[in-house]
Amino acid sequence: MDSSSTPSSLPAAPEASPRLRWAILLGVWFVVATFSTAQIWVARAMLGEPPPLWPLVRLEYPVWAYWLAASIAIVMLARRAPLERRYPKTGLTVHLVAAAVIATLFVAFKLLWYQAFNPYPMTDPSVERWFWRGFREWFILGFVLYWAVVGVYHAFANYEAFRRREADLNAVTLQALRSQLHPHFLFNTLNTVSAVLERDPRQARRLLGNLGELLRSSLRAPPSEEARLDRELSLLEAYVEIERTRFGPRLRVDLDIPVDLKDAILPTFVLQPLVENAVQHGIAPRAESGHVVVRVRRHDGELHVSVDDDGAGGRLDPATERVGIGNTRRRLHTMYGSRAALQVIPSLLGGFAIEVVVPFRREALA
């Protein structure tokens, strides 16, 4: 089996339901309308003329209800003409024209509504001057609000697209990780079976049984990309049994794992590839026997998993770091951010020690 693991991530967050989106949209413009109403009332009250509340509510809330309808139109337009890097001029031109139209309609609606229901009607003797003063003030406000809605939409759309891409990458990389069981490792195992079949048919059957269990375990991997430690140990044990048959007394694998940590949670397919790295790069190239130790510990809210081997040792240059280790590190960073880590250090056994640190969590037995 190729020891390279592939990047992964947590499952994408589910998109908000239509009902929730409507609630958020209504809530936002309701808050804006309330703030605008309160601002006018406080300003008049400070002048010693507090207006009646109901006429003021009837005046302001419908004005902002316009933006509730306008937001729906803006989002629909933003979906059809997104501001993409590939075609920046097209999307920008469409939205500049739309912003001018939406802002102009807003001014027209507000002027007509204010003249119909404003308890403080126009006092300027020049209608033209009153009109252009209101037009300049409210047109700028409408233009800014249009781009605010476009910006919020693109922020959420880009975030959802990013999460969907992560989810798609997850499905592909997890499937690729499972498929690694088939080519290299499968051929080596079948060659081992072929070598022992005539001299020890019982051992060959046992070897095929272990291979079948390993394949079944990989195919039953949970889609959540996290699993209990005891499930990962069963996958590891099937792999180790096969490799022991292949290498014979040259390979020794010991587990140092407290029983009370068997229900700890860790990323799927992290433990076995690290042991395989140790076997393939620390044990297989040597003629003499080799030793691999797997340790699991809990410390300060973290789960520490280390794989030590007594291979060649020395210094592992980060520029030539094995692909499997690098990919595992990126996968941990994607899943847990700064709460997880992977480091490669010289082992007390003489080779390398690979230590994975993830946040400690438990999952009770069903």
N, C-alpha and C positions, 0 to 999 in steps of 0.2 A: 504494500500500500504506500502511495506517495504520502510523505509526511507533511506536505504543505497543507495548511488550513487556509481558509479564505475569509475575507472580511465579512462581518455580519453586523446586525444592529437589532435594536428592539423593534417589535412590530409597530407599524405606523399607527398613529393615533387615529381613531375613527373620525370621519368628518361629521360636523354638526348636522343634526336633523333639520329639515325645513322649518319645523315648528320652533326650534331653538333659534334659528337665524331670524325668523320673523320677530320673535320676542326681543332679540338683541337690537334689531333695527328700530322697532317701536320704542324700546327703552331709551336708546341713544337720543332720538329726536324729541321724545317726551322730556328728557332731562334738559336738552337745549332750550325747548320752549318754556319750561318752568324757570330756567335761569334768566331768560330774556324778559319774561313777565315780572319776575321778582326785581330785576334790575330797573325796569321802568317804574315800578311801584315805589321802590326805595328812593329813586331820583326825585319823583314828584313829592314824596313825603318829606324829603329834606327841604323842598321849596315851600313846604307848608300847605301843599295841595294834594293829599293822598287820594288817588282815584278809587272809585268803587271797583271791587275786585272782579266781579263777574263780567262787566263790559271789557275790562282789560284782558281777561282770559279769552273772551270771544274775539278780541282783536288780534292777539298774538298767536294763539295755538294753531289756527288755520294757516297762518303764514308759514309756520314750520312744518305743518302737515304737507305743504307743497314739497318740501325737501324729502319727505318720506316717499312720495311718489317719484320724485326726481331721482332719488337714490336707486330705486329699482331700474329705472331707465338707464342710469349711468352704468350700473353693474352689467346689464345686458349688453350695452355698447362696449364696455371694457372687455367682455368675453369675446366679442366679435372682432374687436380691433385692439388687441393687447399691445402694451408698450414693450416690444421685443427688441433685442439688440440687433436681430437680423434685418428688421425693417423699421428703423427708428422714425424716419420721416413720415411714413404712411400713418402709423398710429398717432404720432404727435399732431399731424395735420387734422386728422379726424377729431381728436379730442379738443384741439383749440377751437375748431368751428362749433363743436357741440357745447363747449364751455360758454362760448359767447351766446349761443341760442338759449341755453338753460338759464344763464344769468339774466338775459334780457326778459325772458318770460317771468322770471322771479320778480324783476323790477315792476313789470306791468301788473302782475297779480297783486303785489304789495301796495302799489299806488292806488289801484282801484279799491282794494279791500280797506285800506286806511281811510280813503275818502268816504266810504260807505259806513264804516263803523267806528271811526276814530272819535273819541269824546273830545279830542283837542284838534279841531279841523284846521285847515290851512289858514294862516294869518298873513302870509306874504301877498301883497297886492299884485305881484307879477306872477301869473301862472307859469309862464315859460321859465322864469328863474327858479321857481319852486320845483318844477319838473326836473330840470337839469341838475339841480343840487341833489335831489333825491336819487336821480338816475346814477350819478357818479358814485355816490356813497353806497348804494345797494348793489349796483352792478359789480363793483369791486368785491363786495362781500360774497355775492353769488358766484363770481369767478373763482374766488379762493375756496369756497365750499365745494365747488365741483371737483377741483383738483385734490381736495382732502379726501373726498369719497373715492376717487380713482386711486389715490395712494394707499388707502386702507384696503381696498379690494385687492390690489396687486400684492400687498404685503401678505394677506391671508392666502391668496392664490399661489404665490411662490412658496409659502411654507407648506401648503398641502401638496404641491407638486414635489417638493423636496422629500417629504415623508413618503409619498408614493414611490418615488425613485428608490428610496432606501428599502421599502418593502419589496419592490421588484428585485433589487439587488440581493436582498436577503434570500428570496426564493431561489434565485439562480445559484448563488454561492453555496447555500446549504445543500442544494441538489448536487452541485459539483463536488462538495465535500463528501457526500454519501457515495457518489460514483467513483471516488478514489479507491474504494474498497475493491473495485473490479479488475482494473488492468494489472498493475505491477504486483500488488500483494497477492491477488488471486492466482496469477501465473506461478509465483514462487511457491505458494501453498500447494498447488496442483503438482508441481514438480516434486515437492517433498512427499506428497501422497504416492506419486508414481515410484519414488525411490524406495519407500518402505512397504509397498503393497505386497510384494512377493514374499518378503522375509517375515512380515508381521501384519497380516490382514486385519487383526483386531485393532492394532494401533492406527492403521490407515482409516478404518471406520470411525474411530474416535476423533481423528484429525478432521475428517469430513464433517462430523457432527459439530465440532467446535467452529469450523468455518461457516456452517449453516447458521449456528447461533449468532455468530458475529454479523453475518449479513442481515438476519432478521432484526437484530438489535438496531443496526444502522437504519433500516427501513422504517422501524417503529419510532424513530427519534421524534420527540415532540416538536410541533411546529413553532412553539414559543421560543425555541432556541436556548432554553435553559432547562436543566434537568437536575434531579437529585443526585448526590454523590454516589449512592449505592447503585443507581442505574449506570452511571459512567464506569463504576468499578466492574460491573458485570461485562460491559463491553471491553474493558481493559483485560480482564481475566481471560476472555475468549481469545483475544489477540496474543497474550503472553503464552498461553498453552500451545498455540500454533508455532510461535517463534521458538519455544523450548524444544519442540519436536524437530524444528529445522536446525537449530544450532547445537542441540544436545547439551552436554555439560559446560559448553563455553558460555552459556547465558544463565545468569542468576538475577532474578527480579524479586525484591523484597518490598512489602507494603508496611508502612508505619502510619496507621490511620486509627485514631481513637473511635471506638464504637459509637459514642454520642455525637459524632459528626456525620454519620451516614445519611442523615436527612438534610444536610446542608445543600444549598443550591449553587450551581456553577454553570457556566456556559456549556452547551452541548458540544461534543467533539473537541474539547480542549485537552483533557487528560491523556487520552490514547495517542493523539499525534505527538505530544511531547515525549512520551515513552518511546514511540517509534523513532523519533529523531535521535534519541539516545542510543537505541539499538542499531540503527542504520549507520550513524556517524561515529559512535563511540565503541561499539562492539564488533559489528560486521567486518570492518577493515582489518581487524587484528587476528592473529593466529591463536593467541592465548585467550583464556576465559575473561569474561567481563561481568561487571556488577552494576545493577541499576537499582536505585532506592527511590520509592515514591513516598513522600511525607505530606501529611495534611495537618494543619494546626489552625486554631482560632486565636486571634490576638487583637484586642482593642476594636471589636466590631468588624474585623476583617477576616477573611478566609485565605490562608496562605497554603498554596499547593506548590511543592518543589519536586523536581525530578533530577536526581544526581546520577552521574555515571563516572566510571573510573577509566575513561578513554584517554586519548592523547594529552588532553589538558592544554595548557598554554593560554594564549590570548585570542579571543574571537574579535576580529576587526569588524566594527559596525558596518563598514562599507561592503564587507563580504558576508554579512550575516545571512544565515540560511533563510530561504524564502518562507518556509513554514513558520519560523519564529517571528519574522517581520509581519507576516499576515496576521498571526495570532495577536500580536501587540496592537495592530490597527483595529482588529475586531474588538478587543477589550476596550479600546478608547472609544469606539463608536457606541458600544453598549453602555458603558459606565462613565465615560469621560475621565476626569481626574481622580475618580474614586477607585480606579483599577490601574494595575501596572504589571509589566513583565520585565524582568531583568535576567541577564545571563552573566554569571560570575564563576570564577574558579571553584571547583568542588573540593571538599575535604577528601573525597575519594580519589582525587587526582585528575579528573576530567573536568566537565562543565556541570554547573547546576543552573537549571532554569526554574525561576520562581515566579508564579502567578499570584497576584493579590487581587481579590474582588471583595465587594461588600458582603458581609456575612448575613445570610438569611436562611431560615429553615422552612421546610414543608412537611407537615405532619403526614403520617401514613394514612392512606385512604381506609 
